Amino acid sequence: MSIFTRLILLSALVSSGIATAAWRQASESELKTLIPPRAPVEKERIETEFRTASGITNGKGKFIAGVVLITAGYAAEGKYSNFLIVQTAMKIGSIALPPGEYVFGWRRKDDDALEVKLYDAHSGQFLGNAEAKRLSRTGRIESFRVSPPGEKSFIEIGRFGMSYSLGE
């Protein structure tokens, strides 16, 4: 097989999404090494609720993970609800996120959608809005979940999900 043919096959695999198949759900022990007990948010260190932690990994040291913040009594109350760690470039809706730490909060738009506001965790700089649409699924509903990339690449907030894509 020529090098040209191999490059075409590799390109087809990448564009078909098979290359993202290496991403998998992160284990609890992996998340424990990644999720801080107190997330750095602007000038505060806000407690995290580890039982809500969820994330994915490529198995090569890169993660996308997040957790619900316990914001009662902090300045972030009502503004942020979740902390997100991004270790590879990604997009949530139309918002490009380089590796870093982010926070987001949401408000209900209507019965079928949430408006999600994303911010840089350290500076508090507003990055943009994304929409989380009601997911039609049965089974267990979690307060926060990052699903591996594939047919349904979502960051779930309860019954709602924001689509994302990886920039690798």
C-alpha positions as CSV (number, residue, x, y, z in Angstrom):
1,M,0.0,0.0,0.0
2,S,1.5,3.3,-1.0
3,I,2.0,6.2,1.5
4,F,-0.6,8.2,-0.5
5,T,-3.2,5.5,0.0
6,R,-2.4,5.3,3.7
7,L,-2.8,9.0,4.1
8,I,-6.2,8.9,2.4
9,L,-7.3,6.1,4.7
10,L,-6.1,7.9,7.8
11,S,-7.9,11.1,6.6
12,A,-11.1,9.1,6.1
13,L,-10.9,7.6,9.6
14,V,-10.4,11.0,11.2
15,S,-13.2,12.6,9.3
16,S,-15.6,9.7,10.0
17,G,-15.1,10.2,13.8
18,I,-13.3,6.9,14.4
19,A,-10.3,8.8,15.6
20,T,-12.5,10.2,18.5
21,A,-13.5,6.7,19.5
22,A,-10.4,6.5,21.7
23,W,-12.1,8.9,24.1
24,R,-13.8,7.1,27.0
25,Q,-15.6,7.8,30.2
26,A,-13.0,8.7,32.9
27,S,-12.9,6.5,36.0
28,E,-13.7,7.7,39.5
29,S,-10.0,7.3,40.5
30,E,-8.9,9.4,37.4
31,L,-11.5,12.1,38.3
32,K,-10.2,12.2,41.9
33,T,-6.8,13.1,40.7
34,L,-8.2,15.8,38.4
35,I,-11.2,17.5,40.2
36,P,-10.1,19.8,43.0
37,P,-12.0,19.8,46.3
38,R,-12.2,23.6,45.9
39,A,-12.2,25.1,42.4
40,P,-10.4,28.4,41.8
41,V,-13.1,30.7,40.6
42,E,-12.1,34.4,40.3
43,K,-10.9,35.4,43.7
44,E,-12.5,32.5,45.6
45,R,-12.0,28.8,46.0
46,I,-15.4,27.2,45.8
47,E,-16.2,23.8,47.1
48,T,-17.0,21.1,44.5
49,E,-19.5,18.3,44.9
50,F,-17.4,15.3,43.9
51,R,-20.3,12.9,43.6
52,T,-21.4,14.9,40.6
53,A,-18.0,14.7,38.8
54,S,-17.9,13.4,35.3
55,G,-15.4,13.4,32.5
56,I,-13.8,11.8,29.5
57,T,-10.2,11.0,28.7
58,N,-8.3,10.0,25.6
59,G,-6.3,7.6,27.6
60,K,-3.1,9.6,26.8
61,G,-3.3,12.1,29.7
62,K,-5.9,14.5,28.2
63,F,-9.3,15.0,30.0
64,I,-12.4,17.1,29.8
65,A,-14.1,16.9,33.1
66,G,-16.4,18.9,35.3
67,V,-18.3,19.0,38.6
68,V,-21.1,20.9,40.3
69,L,-20.0,23.8,42.5
70,I,-21.4,24.4,45.9
71,T,-21.9,28.1,45.6
72,A,-24.1,28.9,48.6
73,G,-22.5,31.8,50.4
74,Y,-20.1,32.7,47.6
75,A,-20.2,35.6,45.3
76,A,-20.6,33.1,42.4
77,E,-24.1,32.0,43.7
78,G,-26.6,32.5,41.0
79,K,-23.9,33.1,38.3
80,Y,-22.0,29.8,38.2
81,S,-23.2,26.3,38.8
82,N,-20.4,24.1,37.3
83,F,-16.6,24.0,37.0
84,L,-15.1,22.6,33.8
85,I,-11.6,21.5,33.1
86,V,-10.6,21.3,29.4
87,Q,-7.2,19.8,28.5
88,T,-7.7,19.8,24.7
89,A,-9.2,22.3,22.4
90,M,-13.0,22.0,22.1
91,K,-16.1,23.9,21.1
92,I,-19.3,24.1,23.0
93,G,-21.9,25.3,20.6
94,S,-20.0,28.1,18.7
95,I,-17.7,28.9,21.6
96,A,-14.1,27.8,21.1
97,L,-12.4,26.8,24.3
98,P,-8.6,26.3,24.4
99,P,-7.2,24.1,27.2
100,G,-8.0,25.8,30.6
101,E,-10.5,26.0,33.4
102,Y,-14.0,27.4,32.9
103,V,-17.2,27.9,34.9
104,F,-20.8,28.1,33.6
105,G,-24.3,28.8,34.9
106,W,-27.6,28.5,33.2
107,R,-31.2,29.7,33.2
108,R,-34.2,28.1,31.6
109,K,-35.2,29.7,28.3
110,D,-38.4,27.6,27.9
111,D,-39.5,24.0,28.5
112,D,-37.1,22.7,25.9
113,A,-33.9,24.7,26.3
114,L,-31.5,26.3,28.8
115,E,-29.3,29.3,28.1
116,V,-25.8,28.5,29.3
117,K,-23.3,31.3,30.0
118,L,-19.6,30.3,29.9
119,Y,-16.9,32.2,31.7
120,D,-13.1,31.9,32.2
121,A,-12.8,30.5,35.8
122,H,-9.8,32.6,36.8
123,S,-10.7,36.0,35.4
124,G,-14.5,35.7,35.3
125,Q,-14.4,37.0,31.7
126,F,-17.7,36.1,29.9
127,L,-17.0,33.9,26.8
128,G,-20.4,33.5,25.3
129,N,-23.8,31.7,25.4
130,A,-24.6,28.2,24.4
131,E,-27.9,26.4,24.3
132,A,-28.6,23.1,26.1
133,K,-31.6,21.4,24.5
134,R,-33.9,18.9,26.2
135,L,-32.7,15.4,25.6
136,S,-35.2,12.7,24.8
137,R,-33.9,9.9,26.9
138,T,-35.0,7.5,29.5
139,G,-33.1,6.2,32.5
140,R,-31.1,7.9,35.2
141,I,-30.8,11.6,35.0
142,E,-27.6,13.0,36.4
143,S,-27.0,16.6,37.5
144,F,-23.9,16.8,35.3
145,R,-22.3,14.4,32.8
146,V,-19.8,14.6,30.0
147,S,-20.4,11.9,27.4
148,P,-17.6,10.6,25.1
149,P,-17.5,12.1,21.6
150,G,-19.4,10.2,19.0
151,E,-22.9,10.2,17.7
152,K,-24.2,12.1,20.8
153,S,-21.4,14.4,22.1
154,F,-23.1,16.2,24.9
155,I,-22.4,17.9,28.2
156,E,-25.5,17.1,30.1
157,I,-27.1,19.3,32.7
158,G,-29.9,17.2,34.1
159,R,-32.4,16.6,31.3
160,F,-30.6,19.0,28.9
161,G,-27.5,18.7,26.8
162,M,-25.1,21.1,25.1
163,S,-23.4,19.7,22.0
164,Y,-19.6,19.9,21.8
165,S,-16.8,18.9,19.5
166,L,-13.1,18.3,20.0
167,G,-10.5,20.3,18.2
168,E,-7.6,17.9,19.0
